[in-house]
Amino acid sequence: MTRPQTRVERSAENKRQFLVDGENQAIERRGDEKGGAESWLRVTRTWVAQQAKVHPDTFAGWANVLRLFLVAMQRRAAGDPRVWDDLQVYATTVTAQIPPQ
């Protein structure tokens, strides 16, 4: 038997479900993964703007993530998919273990 969720646990679960539902709806509307990517980009852009007020290094960190993504895409386009593959494995592992809240 499992115990009922606390108010905080329910709130976190509802937030996670809202994000996933938003991604699924965006994919359904567009009919491809581009909708899901745009949905996560909107959520991330909002979080970056909020966190930048509290943590001054937010934009520097976001810029590093974007540069990493660009390098991975460029290397893959040049015929070397190792960085891209490593980035995908790492991102999948992290988001599976710690889903967005």
The first five atom37 places (N, CA, C, CB, O) and aatype in JSON, in Angstrom:
{
  "aatype": [12, 16, 1, 14, 5, 16, 1, 19, 6, 1, 15, 0, 6, 2, 11, 1, 5, 13, 10, 19, 3, 7, 6, 2, 5, 0, 9, 6, 1, 1, 7, 3, 6, 11, 7, 7, 0, 6, 15, 17, 10, 1, 19, 16, 1, 16, 17, 19, 0, 5, 5, 0, 11, 19, 8, 14, 3, 16, 13, 0, 7, 17, 0, 2, 19, 10, 1, 10, 13, 10, 19, 0, 12, 5, 1, 1, 0, 0, 7, 3, 14, 1, 19, 17, 3, 3, 10, 5, 19, 18, 0, 16, 16, 19, 16, 0, 5, 9, 14, 14, 5],
  "atom_mask": [
    [1, 1, 1, 1, 1],
    [1, 1, 1, 1, 1],
    [1, 1, 1, 1, 1],
    [1, 1, 1, 1, 1],
    [1, 1, 1, 1, 1],
    [1, 1, 1, 1, 1],
    [1, 1, 1, 1, 1],
    [1, 1, 1, 1, 1],
    [1, 1, 1, 1, 1],
    [1, 1, 1, 1, 1],
    [1, 1, 1, 1, 1],
    [1, 1, 1, 1, 1],
    [1, 1, 1, 1, 1],
    [1, 1, 1, 1, 1],
    [1, 1, 1, 1, 1],
    [1, 1, 1, 1, 1],
    [1, 1, 1, 1, 1],
    [1, 1, 1, 1, 1],
    [1, 1, 1, 1, 1],
    [1, 1, 1, 1, 1],
    [1, 1, 1, 1, 1],
    [1, 1, 1, 0, 1],
    [1, 1, 1, 1, 1],
    [1, 1, 1, 1, 1],
    [1, 1, 1, 1, 1],
    [1, 1, 1, 1, 1],
    [1, 1, 1, 1, 1],
    [1, 1, 1, 1, 1],
    [1, 1, 1, 1, 1],
    [1, 1, 1, 1, 1],
    [1, 1, 1, 0, 1],
    [1, 1, 1, 1, 1],
    [1, 1, 1, 1, 1],
    [1, 1, 1, 1, 1],
    [1, 1, 1, 0, 1],
    [1, 1, 1, 0, 1],
    [1, 1, 1, 1, 1],
    [1, 1, 1, 1, 1],
    [1, 1, 1, 1, 1],
    [1, 1, 1, 1, 1],
    [1, 1, 1, 1, 1],
    [1, 1, 1, 1, 1],
    [1, 1, 1, 1, 1],
    [1, 1, 1, 1, 1],
    [1, 1, 1, 1, 1],
    [1, 1, 1, 1, 1],
    [1, 1, 1, 1, 1],
    [1, 1, 1, 1, 1],
    [1, 1, 1, 1, 1],
    [1, 1, 1, 1, 1],
    [1, 1, 1, 1, 1],
    [1, 1, 1, 1, 1],
    [1, 1, 1, 1, 1],
    [1, 1, 1, 1, 1],
    [1, 1, 1, 1, 1],
    [1, 1, 1, 1, 1],
    [1, 1, 1, 1, 1],
    [1, 1, 1, 1, 1],
    [1, 1, 1, 1, 1],
    [1, 1, 1, 1, 1],
    [1, 1, 1, 0, 1],
    [1, 1, 1, 1, 1],
    [1, 1, 1, 1, 1],
    [1, 1, 1, 1, 1],
    [1, 1, 1, 1, 1],
    [1, 1, 1, 1, 1],
    [1, 1, 1, 1, 1],
    [1, 1, 1, 1, 1],
    [1, 1, 1, 1, 1],
    [1, 1, 1, 1, 1],
    [1, 1, 1, 1, 1],
    [1, 1, 1, 1, 1],
    [1, 1, 1, 1, 1],
    [1, 1, 1, 1, 1],
    [1, 1, 1, 1, 1],
    [1, 1, 1, 1, 1],
    [1, 1, 1, 1, 1],
    [1, 1, 1, 1, 1],
    [1, 1, 1, 0, 1],
    [1, 1, 1, 1, 1],
    [1, 1, 1, 1, 1],
    [1, 1, 1, 1, 1],
    [1, 1, 1, 1, 1],
    [1, 1, 1, 1, 1],
    [1, 1, 1, 1, 1],
    [1, 1, 1, 1, 1],
    [1, 1, 1, 1, 1],
    [1, 1, 1, 1, 1],
    [1, 1, 1, 1, 1],
    [1, 1, 1, 1, 1],
    [1, 1, 1, 1, 1],
    [1, 1, 1, 1, 1],
    [1, 1, 1, 1, 1],
    [1, 1, 1, 1, 1],
    [1, 1, 1, 1, 1],
    [1, 1, 1, 1, 1],
    [1, 1, 1, 1, 1],
    [1, 1, 1, 1, 1],
    [1, 1, 1, 1, 1],
    [1, 1, 1, 1, 1],
    [1, 1, 1, 1, 1]
  ],
  "atom_positions": [
    [[0.85, -1.17, 0.0], [0.0, 0.0, 0.0], [0.9, 1.24, 0.0], [-0.97, 0.0, 1.23], [1.88, 1.31, 0.74]],
    [[0.55, 2.19, -0.81], [1.33, 3.42, -0.86], [0.6, 4.51, -0.11], [1.6, 3.85, -2.32], [-0.62, 4.53, -0.03]],
    [[1.37, 5.41, 0.44], [0.79, 6.51, 1.19], [0.29, 7.59, 0.22], [1.81, 7.11, 2.19], [0.79, 7.69, -0.9]],
    [[-0.68, 8.38, 0.63], [-1.13, 9.49, -0.22], [-0.02, 10.52, -0.38], [-2.4, 10.15, 0.37], [0.82, 10.69, 0.5]],
    [[-0.02, 11.2, -1.51], [0.98, 12.24, -1.76], [0.7, 13.45, -0.89], [1.0, 12.64, -3.25], [-0.45, 13.77, -0.58]],
    [[1.79, 14.11, -0.5], [1.62, 15.37, 0.23], [1.26, 16.46, -0.76], [2.92, 15.74, 1.02], [1.32, 16.25, -1.98]],
    [[0.88, 17.61, -0.25], [0.53, 18.75, -1.1], [1.71, 19.14, -1.99], [0.09, 19.95, -0.25], [1.53, 19.44, -3.17]],
    [[2.92, 19.13, -1.42], [4.12, 19.5, -2.18], [4.4, 18.48, -3.28], [5.35, 19.61, -1.23], [4.73, 18.85, -4.41]],
    [[4.25, 17.2, -2.96], [4.47, 16.14, -3.96], [3.45, 16.22, -5.09], [4.41, 14.77, -3.3], [3.79, 16.05, -6.26]],
    [[2.18, 16.48, -4.73], [1.14, 16.63, -5.75], [1.44, 17.83, -6.65], [-0.24, 16.79, -5.09], [1.27, 17.75, -7.87]],
    [[1.87, 18.92, -6.05], [2.18, 20.12, -6.81], [3.33, 19.87, -7.79], [2.54, 21.27, -5.86], [3.24, 20.27, -8.95]],
    [[4.39, 19.2, -7.33], [5.52, 18.89, -8.21], [5.09, 17.96, -9.33], [6.67, 18.25, -7.4], [5.5, 18.15, -10.48]],
    [[4.28, 16.96, -9.02], [3.79, 16.04, -10.04], [2.91, 16.76, -11.06], [3.01, 14.88, -9.39], [3.01, 16.51, -12.26]],
    [[2.06, 17.65, -10.59], [1.2, 18.41, -11.5], [2.02, 19.3, -12.42], [0.2, 19.26, -10.7], [1.7, 19.44, -13.6]],
    [[3.08, 19.91, -11.88], [3.95, 20.75, -12.72], [4.63, 19.91, -13.79], [5.0, 21.47, -11.86], [4.68, 20.31, -14.95]],
    [[5.16, 18.75, -13.39], [5.8, 17.86, -14.37], [4.81, 17.43, -15.44], [6.39, 16.61, -13.66], [5.13, 17.43, -16.63]],
    [[3.61, 17.08, -15.01], [2.6, 16.63, -15.98], [2.2, 17.76, -16.91], [1.36, 16.09, -15.24], [1.94, 17.52, -18.09]],
    [[2.13, 18.98, -16.41], [1.82, 20.14, -17.23], [2.87, 20.32, -18.33], [1.73, 21.41, -16.37], [2.53, 20.58, -19.49]],
    [[4.15, 20.17, -17.97], [5.22, 20.31, -18.95], [5.15, 19.21, -20.01], [6.58, 20.28, -18.26], [5.29, 19.49, -21.2]],
    [[4.93, 17.99, -19.59], [4.85, 16.87, -20.52], [3.63, 17.02, -21.41], [4.81, 15.53, -19.77], [3.7, 16.78, -22.61]],
    [[2.5, 17.4, -20.83], [1.28, 17.61, -21.62], [1.48, 18.72, -22.65], [0.09, 17.94, -20.71], [1.03, 18.61, -23.78]],
    [[2.16, 19.79, -22.25], [2.45, 20.88, -23.19], [3.3, 20.4, -24.35], [0.0, 0.0, 0.0], [3.06, 20.78, -25.49]],
    [[4.29, 19.57, -24.06], [5.12, 19.01, -25.13], [4.29, 18.13, -26.06], [6.3, 18.19, -24.53], [4.38, 18.25, -27.28]],
    [[3.47, 17.26, -25.48], [2.64, 16.36, -26.3], [1.65, 17.14, -27.16], [1.88, 15.38, -25.4], [1.45, 16.8, -28.33]],
    [[1.04, 18.17, -26.61], [0.11, 18.99, -27.39], [0.82, 19.7, -28.52], [-0.59, 20.01, -26.48], [0.3, 19.79, -29.63]],
    [[2.02, 20.21, -28.25], [2.78, 20.9, -29.3], [3.15, 19.92, -30.41], [4.06, 21.54, -28.71], [3.1, 20.28, -31.59]],
    [[3.51, 18.7, -30.05], [3.83, 17.69, -31.06], [2.59, 17.34, -31.88], [4.4, 16.42, -30.4], [2.67, 17.2, -33.1]],
    [[1.45, 17.21, -31.21], [0.2, 16.9, -31.93], [-0.19, 18.02, -32.89], [-0.94, 16.66, -30.93], [-0.63, 17.75, -34.01]],
    [[-0.02, 19.27, -32.44], [-0.39, 20.4, -33.3], [0.5, 20.48, -34.54], [-0.3, 21.7, -32.53], [0.01, 20.71, -35.64]],
    [[1.8, 20.29, -34.35], [2.75, 20.4, -35.45], [2.91, 19.1, -36.21], [4.08, 20.85, -34.92], [3.26, 19.1, -37.39]],
    [[2.65, 17.99, -35.52], [2.79, 16.7, -36.17], [4.22, 16.19, -36.24], [0.0, 0.0, 0.0], [4.49, 15.23, -36.97]],
    [[5.14, 16.79, -35.51], [6.52, 16.33, -35.51], [7.22, 16.73, -34.22], [7.28, 16.89, -36.72], [6.63, 17.39, -33.37]],
    [[8.47, 16.35, -34.07], [9.24, 16.66, -32.86], [9.58, 18.14, -32.74], [10.52, 15.85, -32.85], [9.94, 18.6, -31.66]],
    [[9.47, 18.88, -33.82], [9.79, 20.31, -33.76], [8.88, 21.02, -32.77], [9.66, 20.94, -35.16], [9.32, 21.94, -32.08]],
    [[7.63, 20.63, -32.7], [6.7, 21.23, -31.75], [7.14, 21.0, -30.31], [0.0, 0.0, 0.0], [7.06, 21.9, -29.48]],
    [[7.61, 19.79, -30.02], [8.1, 19.49, -28.68], [9.32, 20.32, -28.33], [0.0, 0.0, 0.0], [9.44, 20.82, -27.21]],
    [[10.22, 20.47, -29.29], [11.42, 21.28, -29.05], [11.04, 22.74, -28.8], [12.39, 21.18, -30.26], [11.6, 23.38, -27.91]],
    [[10.1, 23.25, -29.57], [9.66, 24.64, -29.37], [8.99, 24.81, -28.02], [8.7, 25.06, -30.49], [9.14, 25.86, -27.38]],
    [[8.25, 23.81, -27.58], [7.6, 23.86, -26.27], [8.65, 23.95, -25.15], [6.7, 22.63, -26.06], [8.53, 24.79, -24.26]],
    [[9.67, 23.09, -25.2], [10.72, 23.12, -24.18], [11.54, 24.39, -24.26], [11.64, 21.91, -24.32], [12.02, 24.89, -23.24]],
    [[11.7, 24.93, -25.46], [12.44, 26.19, -25.6], [11.68, 27.33, -24.92], [12.67, 26.51, -27.09], [12.29, 28.18, -24.27]],
    [[10.36, 27.37, -25.07], [9.56, 28.39, -24.4], [9.67, 28.28, -22.88], [8.09, 28.29, -24.81], [9.85, 29.29, -22.19]],
    [[9.57, 27.05, -22.37], [9.68, 26.84, -20.93], [11.06, 27.26, -20.44], [9.41, 25.35, -20.57], [11.18, 27.93, -19.41]],
    [[12.09, 26.87, -21.17], [13.46, 27.2, -20.78], [13.71, 28.69, -20.82], [14.46, 26.49, -21.68], [14.34, 29.24, -19.92]],
    [[13.22, 29.35, -21.85], [13.39, 30.8, -21.96], [12.76, 31.51, -20.76], [12.77, 31.32, -23.27], [13.34, 32.46, -20.23]],
    [[11.62, 31.06, -20.34], [10.96, 31.64, -19.17], [11.8, 31.42, -17.91], [9.55, 31.03, -18.98], [12.0, 32.34, -17.12]],
    [[12.3, 30.19, -17.73], [13.13, 29.89, -16.56], [14.42, 30.69, -16.56], [13.45, 28.4, -16.52], [14.85, 31.18, -15.51]],
    [[15.04, 30.83, -17.72], [16.29, 31.6, -17.8], [16.03, 33.04, -17.36], [16.89, 31.57, -19.24], [16.8, 33.6, -16.59]],
    [[14.96, 33.63, -17.86], [14.64, 35.02, -17.5], [14.39, 35.15, -15.99], [13.4, 35.51, -18.28], [14.84, 36.12, -15.37]],
    [[13.69, 34.2, -15.4], [13.41, 34.24, -13.96], [14.68, 34.04, -13.14], [12.37, 33.18, -13.58], [14.93, 34.76, -12.18]],
    [[15.47, 33.06, -13.52], [16.67, 32.73, -12.75], [17.76, 33.78, -12.89], [17.21, 31.4, -13.19], [18.58, 33.94, -11.98]],
    [[17.78, 34.49, -13.99], [18.8, 35.52, -14.21], [18.67, 36.64, -13.17], [18.69, 36.11, -15.63], [19.65, 37.31, -12.84]],
    [[17.47, 36.84, -12.65], [17.26, 37.86, -11.63], [17.91, 37.45, -10.3], [15.75, 38.11, -11.42], [18.33, 38.3, -9.52]],
    [[17.98, 36.14, -10.06], [18.5, 35.62, -8.8], [19.97, 35.22, -8.92], [17.66, 34.43, -8.35], [20.77, 35.45, -8.01]],
    [[20.31, 34.61, -10.04], [21.67, 34.09, -10.25], [22.29, 34.79, -11.46], [21.66, 32.54, -10.46], [21.88, 34.54, -12.59]],
    [[23.27, 35.66, -11.25], [23.85, 36.43, -12.36], [24.55, 35.57, -13.41], [24.81, 37.42, -11.82], [24.74, 36.02, -14.54]],
    [[24.95, 34.35, -13.06], [25.66, 33.5, -14.02], [24.73, 32.68, -14.91], [26.6, 32.58, -13.28], [25.2, 31.83, -15.67]],
    [[23.43, 32.91, -14.83], [22.47, 32.14, -15.61], [22.71, 32.28, -17.1], [21.06, 32.57, -15.27], [22.73, 31.28, -17.82]],
    [[22.88, 33.5, -17.58], [23.07, 33.7, -19.01], [24.39, 33.1, -19.5], [23.03, 35.19, -19.34], [24.46, 32.58, -20.61]],
    [[25.43, 33.16, -18.67], [26.7, 32.55, -19.05], [26.55, 31.03, -19.18], [27.79, 32.89, -18.02], [27.07, 30.43, -20.12]],
    [[25.84, 30.41, -18.25], [25.59, 28.97, -18.31], [24.75, 28.59, -19.52], [0.0, 0.0, 0.0], [25.04, 27.6, -20.19]],
    [[23.72, 29.37, -19.79], [22.85, 29.12, -20.94], [23.64, 29.25, -22.24], [21.64, 30.09, -20.94], [23.46, 28.46, -23.17]],
    [[24.52, 30.26, -22.31], [25.36, 30.45, -23.5], [26.28, 29.24, -23.7], [26.19, 31.76, -23.38], [26.49, 28.81, -24.83]],
    [[26.83, 28.7, -22.61], [27.68, 27.51, -22.73], [26.91, 26.31, -23.24], [28.31, 27.19, -21.39], [27.42, 25.55, -24.07]],
    [[25.7, 26.13, -22.75], [24.87, 25.01, -23.21], [24.58, 25.17, -24.7], [23.55, 24.93, -22.4], [24.66, 24.19, -25.45]],
    [[24.26, 26.36, -25.13], [23.97, 26.6, -26.55], [25.21, 26.38, -27.41], [23.44, 28.02, -26.76], [25.12, 25.81, -28.49]],
    [[26.38, 26.83, -26.93], [27.62, 26.61, -27.69], [27.92, 25.11, -27.79], [28.8, 27.34, -27.03], [28.34, 24.64, -28.85]],
    [[27.71, 24.37, -26.7], [27.92, 22.93, -26.74], [27.01, 22.28, -27.77], [27.66, 22.31, -25.35], [27.46, 21.43, -28.55]],
    [[25.76, 22.67, -27.79], [24.81, 22.11, -28.75], [25.24, 22.43, -30.18], [23.39, 22.65, -28.49], [25.18, 21.58, -31.06]],
    [[25.68, 23.66, -30.41], [26.13, 24.07, -31.74], [27.36, 23.26, -32.17], [26.45, 25.58, -31.76], [27.42, 22.79, -33.31]],
    [[28.33, 23.1, -31.27], [29.52, 22.31, -31.59], [29.13, 20.87, -31.92], [30.52, 22.34, -30.4], [29.65, 20.29, -32.88]],
    [[28.24, 20.29, -31.13], [27.8, 18.91, -31.39], [27.16, 18.79, -32.76], [26.82, 18.45, -30.3], [27.43, 17.84, -33.49]],
    [[26.3, 19.74, -33.13], [25.67, 19.7, -34.46], [26.69, 19.89, -35.57], [24.58, 20.79, -34.56], [26.63, 19.2, -36.59]],
    [[27.64, 20.82, -35.37], [28.66, 21.06, -36.39], [29.55, 19.84, -36.59], [29.51, 22.27, -36.01], [29.87, 19.48, -37.72]],
    [[29.95, 19.2, -35.49], [30.8, 18.0, -35.59], [30.05, 16.88, -36.3], [31.26, 17.54, -34.2], [30.62, 16.16, -37.12]],
    [[28.76, 16.72, -35.98], [27.97, 15.69, -36.64], [27.85, 15.97, -38.12], [26.57, 15.59, -36.01], [27.96, 15.05, -38.94]],
    [[27.64, 17.24, -38.48], [27.55, 17.61, -39.9], [28.87, 17.38, -40.62], [27.13, 19.08, -40.04], [28.88, 17.1, -41.82]],
    [[29.98, 17.49, -39.89], [31.3, 17.27, -40.48], [31.66, 15.78, -40.55], [32.37, 18.03, -39.67], [32.74, 15.43, -41.03]],
    [[30.77, 14.92, -40.08], [31.0, 13.48, -40.17], [31.51, 12.83, -38.9], [0.0, 0.0, 0.0], [31.84, 11.64, -38.91]],
    [[31.6, 13.58, -37.8], [32.05, 13.03, -36.53], [30.91, 13.12, -35.52], [33.32, 13.79, -36.01], [30.74, 14.15, -34.87]],
    [[30.12, 12.05, -35.38], [28.93, 12.11, -34.51], [29.22, 11.85, -33.03], [27.92, 11.12, -34.98], [28.28, 11.79, -32.24]],
    [[30.49, 11.7, -32.63], [30.79, 11.31, -31.24], [30.27, 12.32, -30.22], [32.28, 11.15, -31.06], [29.65, 11.92, -29.23]],
    [[30.51, 13.61, -30.44], [30.06, 14.61, -29.47], [28.53, 14.61, -29.4], [30.58, 16.03, -29.86], [27.95, 14.67, -28.32]],
    [[27.89, 14.54, -30.57], [26.43, 14.51, -30.62], [25.88, 13.3, -29.86], [25.94, 14.48, -32.07], [24.97, 13.43, -29.04]],
    [[26.46, 12.13, -30.14], [25.99, 10.91, -29.49], [26.19, 10.98, -27.98], [26.72, 9.69, -30.05], [25.3, 10.6, -27.21]],
    [[27.36, 11.47, -27.55], [27.62, 11.61, -26.11], [26.66, 12.58, -25.46], [29.06, 12.07, -25.87], [26.17, 12.34, -24.36]],
    [[26.38, 13.69, -26.15], [25.46, 14.69, -25.62], [24.05, 14.1, -25.48], [25.43, 15.93, -26.53], [23.37, 14.35, -24.48]],
    [[23.61, 13.34, -26.47], [22.28, 12.73, -26.43], [22.19, 11.7, -25.29], [21.95, 12.06, -27.78], [21.18, 11.65, -24.58]],
    [[23.21, 10.89, -25.13], [23.21, 9.88, -24.05], [23.16, 10.58, -22.7], [24.47, 8.97, -24.14], [22.37, 10.21, -21.82]],
    [[24.0, 11.6, -22.52], [24.03, 12.32, -21.25], [22.69, 13.0, -20.96], [25.16, 13.37, -21.26], [22.17, 12.9, -19.85]],
    [[22.14, 13.68, -21.96], [20.86, 14.38, -21.76], [19.74, 13.39, -21.44], [20.5, 15.21, -23.02], [18.91, 13.66, -20.57]],
    [[19.7, 12.28, -22.13], [18.67, 11.28, -21.86], [18.8, 10.71, -20.46], [18.75, 10.16, -22.89], [17.81, 10.54, -19.76]],
    [[20.03, 10.43, -20.05], [20.28, 9.88, -18.72], [19.86, 10.85, -17.63], [21.76, 9.53, -18.56], [19.17, 10.48, -16.68]],
    [[20.27, 12.1, -17.77], [19.96, 13.11, -16.74], [18.46, 13.35, -16.65], [20.69, 14.44, -17.03], [17.91, 13.37, -15.55]],
    [[17.79, 13.52, -17.79], [16.36, 13.82, -17.74], [15.53, 12.61, -17.32], [15.89, 14.32, -19.09], [14.42, 12.78, -16.81]],
    [[16.05, 11.41, -17.51], [15.35, 10.21, -17.02], [15.47, 10.12, -15.5], [15.91, 8.92, -17.68], [14.52, 9.76, -14.81]],
    [[16.65, 10.45, -14.98], [16.87, 10.38, -13.54], [16.26, 11.56, -12.8], [18.36, 10.3, -13.25], [15.74, 11.4, -11.69]],
    [[16.32, 12.74, -13.41], [15.83, 13.96, -12.77], [14.93, 14.68, -13.78], [17.02, 14.88, -12.3], [15.41, 15.56, -14.5]],
    [[13.66, 14.34, -13.84], [12.77, 14.99, -14.82], [12.57, 16.47, -14.49], [11.41, 14.27, -14.86], [12.67, 16.87, -13.33]],
    [[12.28, 17.28, -15.51], [12.01, 18.7, -15.24], [10.84, 18.85, -14.28], [11.71, 19.45, -16.56], [9.89, 18.07, -14.3]],
    [[10.93, 19.87, -13.44], [9.88, 20.09, -12.44], [9.1, 21.33, -12.75], [10.47, 20.18, -11.05], [8.18, 21.68, -12.02]]
  ]
}
